[in-house]
Each structure stands twice: as structure tokens, then as C-alpha cells.
Amino acid sequence: MAYIPPDTATRTRMIEQVRFNDAGLITAVAQQHDTGEVLMLAWMNADALEETLRTGRVCYFSRSRGTLWRKGETSGQVQTLVDARLDCDRDAVLVLVDQKGVACHTGRRSCFFNAMRPQGLVEISQPLIGADKLYKHKHD
């Protein structure tokens, strides 16, 4: 099923109902739409959420760079939006995506590879691709 973006007025009304934090951000959890695999956690501001809903290509807000960050713009590991859902408090967004390649800047499919086990942290997956092959500059 292809993503169909809401019109401008509808996007504006939806974004007005989001409860952004004091920094103007909302937590965004990316999940692979067909497997349920949780891929990553990032942040969105109103502009990132609007761009995501408008274009169907997932866009986040980079707190370290203070700018919009289009997932895959440097790595090619693009997230295409399938659906977006707010939680009951409207202060977190779940983006159901079709992930091209890996989601994590470490080269792993998911950022959630450090399992908390009785013996301590255990890496439960290995990189599928080296970071040097993913990025020409900084990771996204």
C-alpha cells in the first residue's frame, strides 16, 4: 500500500494537536511496517513531522546539528513512510516505515542491539555493513 499524504490543511491540523516538549520536539520511534522490528528512536520537530507527512520520506530533527535530518541523505539507507501514529498522550510518534538497508549508523539493521542480560550488555547483532561504506561524512 502506497503512502497517501494528507492535504496541507489536514497536516496543519494534525501537527497542531501534537504535544511537543519544551524544546519543540517529539520522540519518534521507527518500526519496520511489515515485521514489527523496532529500528531506531529519534526526534522530530514540527517541520520534520510536516515534511515526513508531506513527502512520505522520513525526516528527523538532529539535536546535535540543530537542523533537519532526512534519513538516508548521506548513507542511502532511506526510510519510506507507510503510516504515522501518535500515542494516546500525543507526545510520541510511531513511524511505520519501509527501511532500505540498515537503520543504525553502526551498520546494523536496528539500533537496539545491546541486550541487557544477567551477565551485562550483550551485542545481539553484528554490523551488516561497515560505517566507512555507509557514510562519506557524518552519520545520520
MDTraj code that builds the backbone (N, CA, C; nanometers):
import mdtraj as md
import numpy as np

residues = "MET ALA TYR ILE PRO PRO ASP THR ALA THR ARG THR ARG MET ILE GLU GLN VAL ARG PHE ASN ASP ALA GLY LEU ILE THR ALA VAL ALA GLN GLN HIS ASP THR GLY GLU VAL LEU MET LEU ALA TRP MET ASN ALA ASP ALA LEU GLU GLU THR LEU ARG THR GLY ARG VAL CYS TYR PHE SER ARG SER ARG GLY THR LEU TRP ARG LYS GLY GLU THR SER GLY GLN VAL GLN THR LEU VAL ASP ALA ARG LEU ASP CYS ASP ARG ASP ALA VAL LEU VAL LEU VAL ASP GLN LYS GLY VAL ALA CYS HIS THR GLY ARG ARG SER CYS PHE PHE ASN ALA MET ARG PRO GLN GLY LEU VAL GLU ILE SER GLN PRO LEU ILE GLY ALA ASP LYS LEU TYR LYS HIS LYS HIS ASP".split()
xyz = np.array([
    [0.0846, -0.1185, 0.0000],
    [0.0000, 0.0000, 0.0000],
    [0.0887, 0.1243, 0.0000],
    [0.0681, 0.2100, -0.0958],
    [0.1466, 0.3327, -0.1065],
    [0.0936, 0.4386, -0.0099],
    [0.1865, 0.5146, 0.0464],
    [0.1508, 0.6226, 0.1373],
    [0.0817, 0.7334, 0.0587],
    [-0.0281, 0.7829, 0.1119],
    [-0.1005, 0.8952, 0.0520],
    [-0.0940, 1.0111, 0.1512],
    [-0.0258, 1.1198, 0.1147],
    [-0.0110, 1.2308, 0.2099],
    [-0.1415, 1.3072, 0.2296],
    [-0.1660, 1.3516, 0.3526],
    [-0.2815, 1.4375, 0.3777],
    [-0.2593, 1.5735, 0.3106],
    [-0.3672, 1.6429, 0.2820],
    [-0.3524, 1.7760, 0.2231],
    [-0.2950, 1.8730, 0.3264],
    [-0.2569, 1.9900, 0.2821],
    [-0.1891, 2.0889, 0.3677],
    [-0.2709, 2.1244, 0.4912],
    [-0.3988, 2.1508, 0.4737],
    [-0.4836, 2.1901, 0.5873],
    [-0.4932, 2.0768, 0.6897],
    [-0.5057, 1.9553, 0.6429],
    [-0.5147, 1.8403, 0.7340],
    [-0.3833, 1.8203, 0.8077],
    [-0.2716, 1.8300, 0.7373],
    [-0.1406, 1.8179, 0.8035],
    [-0.1255, 1.9238, 0.9116],
    [-0.1636, 2.0448, 0.8813],
    [-0.1529, 2.1550, 0.9782],
    [-0.2370, 2.1255, 1.1018],
    [-0.3606, 2.0814, 1.0826],
    [-0.4484, 2.0498, 1.1969],
    [-0.3897, 1.9369, 1.2810],
    [-0.3356, 1.8348, 1.2159],
    [-0.2783, 1.7225, 1.2911],
    [-0.1578, 1.7683, 1.3724],
    [-0.0690, 1.8438, 1.3110],
    [0.0530, 1.8874, 1.3795],
    [0.0197, 1.9816, 1.4959],
    [-0.0855, 2.0602, 1.4829],
    [-0.1283, 2.1476, 1.5929],
    [-0.1731, 2.0682, 1.7149],
    [-0.2109, 1.9427, 1.6964],
    [-0.2576, 1.8592, 1.8071],
    [-0.1454, 1.7810, 1.8751],
    [-0.0248, 1.7881, 1.8193],
    [0.0901, 1.7184, 1.8762],
    [0.1385, 1.7942, 1.9989],
    [0.1755, 1.7202, 2.1039],
    [0.2296, 1.7804, 2.2261],
    [0.3819, 1.7725, 2.2223],
    [0.4432, 1.8731, 2.1616],
    [0.5882, 1.8811, 2.1558],
    [0.6408, 1.9166, 2.2942],
    [0.7624, 1.8743, 2.3272],
    [0.8199, 1.9079, 2.4582],
    [0.8658, 2.0541, 2.4602],
    [0.9259, 2.0965, 2.5701],
    [0.9668, 2.2368, 2.5856],
    [1.0693, 2.2797, 2.4815],
    [1.1409, 2.1838, 2.4249],
    [1.2388, 2.2139, 2.3202],
    [1.1753, 2.2106, 2.1809],
    [1.0440, 2.1864, 2.1761],
    [0.9748, 2.1822, 2.0481],
    [0.9921, 2.0504, 1.9740],
    [1.0195, 1.9424, 2.0503],
    [1.0470, 1.8124, 1.9892],
    [0.9478, 1.7059, 2.0366],
    [0.9361, 1.6021, 1.9570],
    [0.8568, 1.4850, 1.9923],
    [0.9436, 1.3616, 1.9655],
    [0.9351, 1.2644, 2.0538],
    [1.0063, 1.1380, 2.0341],
    [0.9445, 1.0650, 1.9157],
    [1.0306, 1.0114, 1.8292],
    [0.9839, 0.9355, 1.7131],
    [1.0473, 0.7968, 1.7160],
    [0.9638, 0.6955, 1.7133],
    [1.0097, 0.5578, 1.7093],
    [0.9838, 0.5053, 1.5683],
    [1.0891, 0.4552, 1.5036],
    [1.0753, 0.3979, 1.3696],
    [1.0646, 0.2468, 1.3809],
    [0.9619, 0.1914, 1.3170],
    [0.9358, 0.0478, 1.3200],
    [0.9142, -0.0012, 1.1766],
    [0.9757, -0.1142, 1.1431],
    [0.9546, -0.1734, 1.0110],
    [0.8082, -0.2154, 1.0005],
    [0.7396, -0.1666, 0.8995],
    [0.5946, -0.1833, 0.8896],
    [0.5490, -0.3281, 0.8774],
    [0.6247, -0.4141, 0.8125],
    [0.5754, -0.5489, 0.7872],
    [0.6255, -0.6545, 0.8852],
    [0.7338, -0.6261, 0.9571],
    [0.7866, -0.7256, 1.0512],
    [0.7663, -0.6859, 1.1970],
    [0.7412, -0.5563, 1.2209],
    [0.7277, -0.5079, 1.3577],
    [0.8606, -0.4783, 1.4243],
    [0.9713, -0.4992, 1.3550],
    [1.1037, -0.4750, 1.4120],
    [1.1210, -0.3266, 1.4459],
    [1.1591, -0.2982, 1.5707],
    [1.1870, -0.1607, 1.6109],
    [1.3272, -0.1262, 1.5613],
    [1.3356, -0.0231, 1.4811],
    [1.4609, 0.0106, 1.4142],
    [1.5417, 0.1161, 1.4874],
    [1.4769, 0.2220, 1.5318],
    [1.5509, 0.3327, 1.5923],
    [1.4575, 0.4286, 1.6635],
    [1.5178, 0.5152, 1.7426],
    [1.4483, 0.6234, 1.8105],
    [1.5191, 0.7524, 1.7721],
    [1.4423, 0.8541, 1.7412],
    [1.4995, 0.9841, 1.7061],
    [1.4012, 1.0915, 1.7508],
    [1.4238, 1.2118, 1.7061],
    [1.3397, 1.3260, 1.7427],
    [1.2871, 1.3946, 1.6188],
    [1.1689, 1.4520, 1.6305],
    [1.1121, 1.5344, 1.5241],
    [1.0679, 1.6665, 1.5850],
    [1.0839, 1.7734, 1.5084],
    [1.0171, 1.8982, 1.5430],
    [0.8994, 1.9113, 1.4459],
    [0.8262, 2.0209, 1.4544],
    [0.7072, 2.0365, 1.3695],
    [0.7445, 2.0331, 1.2215],
    [0.8565, 2.0951, 1.1851],
    [0.8974, 2.0963, 1.0445],
    [0.9313, 1.9561, 0.9947],
    [1.0005, 1.8772, 1.0761],
    [1.0357, 1.7408, 1.0367],
    [0.9105, 1.6551, 1.0209],
    [0.8163, 1.6698, 1.1135],
    [0.6934, 1.5927, 1.1052],
    [0.6127, 1.6341, 0.9827],
    [0.6067, 1.7634, 0.9569],
    [0.5327, 1.8127, 0.8398],
    [0.5950, 1.7605, 0.7111],
    [0.7278, 1.7663, 0.7013],
    [0.7958, 1.7163, 0.5812],
    [0.7728, 1.5672, 0.5633],
    [0.7801, 1.4918, 0.6726],
    [0.7567, 1.3482, 0.6666],
    [0.6166, 1.3190, 0.6136],
    [0.5169, 1.3866, 0.6694],
    [0.3784, 1.3641, 0.6281],
    [0.3540, 1.4118, 0.4849],
    [0.4213, 1.5174, 0.4437],
    [0.4030, 1.5746, 0.3094],
    [0.4696, 1.4905, 0.2014],
    [0.5934, 1.4438, 0.2294],
    [0.6722, 1.3783, 0.1252],
    [0.6684, 1.2260, 0.1299],
    [0.6390, 1.1697, 0.2474],
    [0.6447, 1.0248, 0.2626],
    [0.7853, 0.9712, 0.2813],
    [0.8821, 1.0610, 0.2907],
    [1.0200, 1.0223, 0.3235],
    [1.0477, 1.0735, 0.4639],
    [1.0920, 0.9836, 0.5524],
    [1.1026, 1.0188, 0.6934],
    [1.2151, 1.1192, 0.7158],
    [1.1809, 1.2226, 0.7907],
    [1.2722, 1.3316, 0.8233],
    [1.2713, 1.3499, 0.9747],
    [1.3881, 1.3685, 1.0321],
    [1.4008, 1.3879, 1.1759],
    [1.4650, 1.5236, 1.2024],
    [1.4772, 1.5571, 1.3304],
    [1.5497, 1.6766, 1.3710],
    [1.6758, 1.6317, 1.4433],
    [1.7900, 1.6748, 1.3951],
    [1.9172, 1.6418, 1.4586],
    [1.9437, 1.7417, 1.5700],
    [1.9426, 1.6934, 1.6921],
    [1.9700, 1.7828, 1.8050],
    [2.1144, 1.8294, 1.8040],
    [2.2074, 1.7439, 1.7632],
    [2.3490, 1.7815, 1.7640],
    [2.3810, 1.8852, 1.6564],
    [2.3150, 1.8751, 1.5423],
    [2.3396, 1.9711, 1.4343],
    [2.2409, 2.0869, 1.4338],
    [2.1296, 2.0708, 1.5060],
    [2.0287, 2.1756, 1.5116],
    [1.9591, 2.1989, 1.3789],
    [1.9413, 2.0921, 1.3019],
    [1.8808, 2.1056, 1.1698],
    [1.8024, 1.9801, 1.1339],
    [1.7229, 1.9902, 1.0279],
    [1.6502, 1.8735, 0.9806],
    [1.7474, 1.7703, 0.9256],
    [1.7116, 1.6443, 0.9430],
    [1.7946, 1.5330, 0.9004],
    [1.7049, 1.4341, 0.8281],
    [1.7249, 1.4230, 0.6996],
    [1.6472, 1.3320, 0.6174],
    [1.7157, 1.1960, 0.6194],
    [1.6512, 1.1006, 0.6807],
    [1.7109, 0.9681, 0.6981],
    [1.7584, 0.9149, 0.5636],
    [1.8871, 0.8843, 0.5568],
    [1.9459, 0.8291, 0.4365],
    [2.0111, 0.9301, 0.3447],
    [2.0083, 1.0596, 0.3823],
    [2.0633, 1.1595, 0.2904],
    [2.2136, 1.1446, 0.2687],
    [2.2857, 1.0905, 0.3652],
    [2.4287, 1.0661, 0.3447],
    [2.4601, 0.9181, 0.3283],
    [2.3757, 0.8310, 0.3819],
    [2.4048, 0.6873, 0.3780],
    [2.3318, 0.6127, 0.2675],
    [2.2226, 0.6707, 0.2177],
    [2.1407, 0.5997, 0.1206],
    [2.0436, 0.5012, 0.1840],
    [2.0437, 0.4916, 0.3164],
    [1.9586, 0.3966, 0.3890],
    [1.8249, 0.4642, 0.4230],
    [1.7438, 0.4865, 0.3237],
    [1.6228, 0.5681, 0.3300],
    [1.5093, 0.4963, 0.4026],
    [1.4296, 0.5749, 0.4760],
    [1.3065, 0.5250, 0.5363],
    [1.1890, 0.5883, 0.4621],
    [1.1065, 0.5034, 0.4034],
    [0.9860, 0.5498, 0.3357],
    [0.8679, 0.5297, 0.4308],
    [0.7889, 0.6322, 0.4486],
    [0.6757, 0.6278, 0.5413],
    [0.5639, 0.5396, 0.4870],
    [0.5125, 0.4538, 0.5729],
    [0.3950, 0.3734, 0.5417],
    [0.2759, 0.4285, 0.6202],
    [0.2989, 0.4638, 0.7476],
    [0.1935, 0.5171, 0.8331],
    [0.2596, 0.5916, 0.9493],
    [0.1898, 0.6869, 1.0059],
    [0.2375, 0.7592, 1.1236],
    [0.1252, 0.7597, 1.2265],
    [0.1622, 0.7345, 1.3531],
    [0.0613, 0.7246, 1.4597],
    [0.1100, 0.7962, 1.5844],
    [0.0232, 0.8756, 1.6431],
    [0.0538, 0.9388, 1.7713],
    [0.0078, 0.8478, 1.8844],
    [0.0786, 0.8526, 1.9964],
    [0.0342, 0.7758, 2.1127],
    [-0.0825, 0.8486, 2.1784],
    [-0.1373, 0.7889, 2.2845],
    [-0.2575, 0.8414, 2.3488],
    [-0.2403, 0.9820, 2.4060],
    [-0.1190, 1.0158, 2.4475],
    [-0.0924, 1.1493, 2.5009],
    [-0.0512, 1.2486, 2.3929],
    [-0.0331, 1.1987, 2.2723],
    [0.0095, 1.2780, 2.1573],
    [0.1466, 1.3418, 2.1776],
    [0.2318, 1.2729, 2.2565],
    [0.3668, 1.3263, 2.2800],
    [0.4762, 1.2308, 2.2320],
    [0.4370, 1.1326, 2.1523],
    [0.5318, 1.0420, 2.0869],
    [0.4679, 0.9977, 1.9559],
    [0.5520, 0.9794, 1.8559],
    [0.5016, 0.9371, 1.7258],
    [0.5700, 0.8062, 1.6857],
    [0.4900, 0.7148, 1.6344],
    [0.5385, 0.5897, 1.5789],
    [0.5338, 0.6053, 1.4282],
    [0.6505, 0.5914, 1.3638],
    [0.6529, 0.5956, 1.2181],
    [0.6768, 0.4542, 1.1679],
    [0.5763, 0.4017, 1.1008],
    [0.5879, 0.2708, 1.0381],
    [0.6508, 0.2950, 0.9023],
    [0.7640, 0.2289, 0.8795],
    [0.8457, 0.2615, 0.7633],
    [0.8793, 0.1373, 0.6823],
    [0.9223, 0.1621, 0.5609],
    [0.9891, 0.0607, 0.4813],
    [1.1343, 0.1042, 0.4778],
    [1.2179, 0.0341, 0.5537],
    [1.3588, 0.0690, 0.5689],
    [1.4396, 0.0087, 0.4556],
    [1.5112, 0.0926, 0.3827],
    [1.6048, 0.0437, 0.2812],
    [1.7380, 0.0222, 0.3504],
    [1.7857, -0.1018, 0.3541],
    [1.9145, -0.1304, 0.4163],
    [1.9078, -0.1261, 0.5677],
    [2.0132, -0.0717, 0.6274],
    [2.0247, -0.0684, 0.7734],
    [1.9722, 0.0637, 0.8281],
    [1.9259, 0.0615, 0.9527],
    [1.8755, 0.1837, 1.0149],
    [1.9789, 0.2489, 1.1063],
    [2.0707, 0.1693, 1.1600],
    [2.1650, 0.2185, 1.2605],
    [2.2952, 0.2677, 1.1963],
    [2.3482, 0.3764, 1.2516],
    [2.4737, 0.4309, 1.1989],
    [2.5923, 0.3374, 1.2223],
    [2.5725, 0.2324, 1.3044],
    [2.6785, 0.1335, 1.3261],
    [2.6799, 0.0267, 1.2169],
    [2.5854, 0.0343, 1.1244],
    [2.5762, -0.0641, 1.0176],
    [2.4855, -0.1809, 1.0489],
    [2.4145, -0.1731, 1.1606],
    [2.3212, -0.2796, 1.1984],
    [2.1814, -0.2437, 1.1494],
    [2.0997, -0.3454, 1.1342],
    [1.9616, -0.3241, 1.0898],
    [1.8858, -0.2371, 1.1898],
    [1.9039, -0.2608, 1.3190],
    [1.8345, -0.1885, 1.4251],
    [1.9357, -0.1266, 1.5212],
    [1.8982, -0.0146, 1.5780],
    [1.9825, 0.0484, 1.6813],
    [1.9750, -0.0265, 1.8139],
    [1.8772, -0.1128, 1.8287],
    [1.8551, -0.1816, 1.9556],
    [1.9233, -0.3181, 1.9551],
    [2.0563, -0.3161, 1.9613],
    [2.1350, -0.4391, 1.9562],
    [2.2075, -0.4688, 2.0870],
    [2.1966, -0.3814, 2.1871],
    [2.2588, -0.4051, 2.3176],
    [2.1546, -0.4628, 2.4130],
    [2.1570, -0.5946, 2.4295],
    [2.0607, -0.6616, 2.5161],
    [2.1107, -0.6576, 2.6611],
    [2.0214, -0.6273, 2.7535],
    [2.0541, -0.6250, 2.8964],
    [2.0285, -0.7646, 2.9525],
    [2.1340, -0.8378, 2.9750],
    [2.1262, -0.9766, 3.0179],
    [2.1869, -0.9909, 3.1572],
    [2.1668, -1.1049, 3.2240],
    [2.2222, -1.1245, 3.3580],
    [2.3726, -1.0996, 3.3652],
    [2.4445, -1.1302, 3.2585],
    [2.5893, -1.1112, 3.2585],
    [2.6315, -0.9703, 3.2165],
    [2.5338, -0.8846, 3.1831],
    [2.5641, -0.7474, 3.1405],
    [2.5139, -0.7234, 2.9990],
    [2.5656, -0.6192, 2.9361],
    [2.5244, -0.5876, 2.8000],
    [2.5851, -0.6882, 2.7026],
    [2.4998, -0.7364, 2.6138],
    [2.5420, -0.8333, 2.5134],
    [2.4971, -0.7808, 2.3768],
    [2.5916, -0.7710, 2.2830],
    [2.5566, -0.7324, 2.1467],
    [2.4920, -0.8520, 2.0792],
    [2.3675, -0.8352, 2.0373],
    [2.2933, -0.9481, 1.9805],
    [2.2878, -0.9452, 1.8281],
    [2.3505, -0.8455, 1.7672],
    [2.3618, -0.8448, 1.6214],
    [2.4926, -0.7783, 1.5818],
    [2.5408, -0.8182, 1.4679],
    [2.6656, -0.7634, 1.4159],
    [2.6347, -0.6679, 1.3005],
    [2.7261, -0.5756, 1.2721],
    [2.7044, -0.4859, 1.1578],
    [2.6904, -0.5648, 1.0279],
    [2.5987, -0.5199, 0.9459],
    [2.5787, -0.5798, 0.8144],
    [2.6628, -0.5090, 0.7087],
    [2.7058, -0.3872, 0.7424],
    [2.7867, -0.3062, 0.6520],
    [2.8744, -0.2154, 0.7375],
    [2.9943, -0.1886, 0.6927],
    [3.0851, -0.1024, 0.7670],
    [3.0449, 0.0442, 0.7574],
    [3.0640, 0.1164, 0.8661],
    [3.0294, 0.2588, 0.8686],
    [3.1048, 0.3361, 0.7613],
    [3.2275, 0.2942, 0.7306],
    [3.3060, 0.3628, 0.6272],
    [3.2404, 0.3507, 0.4904],
    [3.1635, 0.2456, 0.4673],
    [3.0921, 0.2294, 0.3413],
    [2.9595, 0.3033, 0.3419],
    [2.9069, 0.3280, 0.4615],
    [2.7777, 0.3953, 0.4730],
    [2.7880, 0.5468, 0.4555],
    [2.8937, 0.6045, 0.5093],
    [2.8970, 0.7496, 0.5233],
    [3.0214, 0.8114, 0.4635],
    [2.9991, 0.9191, 0.3946],
    [3.1109, 0.9968, 0.3424],
    [3.1566, 1.0988, 0.4448],
    [3.0629, 1.1444, 0.5284],
    [3.0928, 1.2479, 0.6269],
    [3.0489, 1.2001, 0.7652],
    [2.9432, 1.2598, 0.8163],
    [2.8905, 1.2236, 0.9492],
    [2.7761, 1.1252, 0.9345],
    [2.7519, 1.0474, 1.0408],
    [2.6422, 0.9518, 1.0354],
    [2.5091, 1.0221, 1.0506],
    [2.4036, 0.9548, 0.9967],
    [2.2684, 1.0097, 1.0124],
    [2.1801, 0.9169, 1.0841],
])
top = md.Topology()
chain = top.add_chain()
for i, resn in enumerate(residues, 1):
    res = top.add_residue(resn, chain, resSeq=i)
    for name in ("N", "CA", "C"):
        top.add_atom(name, md.element.get_by_symbol(name[0]), res)
traj = md.Trajectory(xyz[None], top)
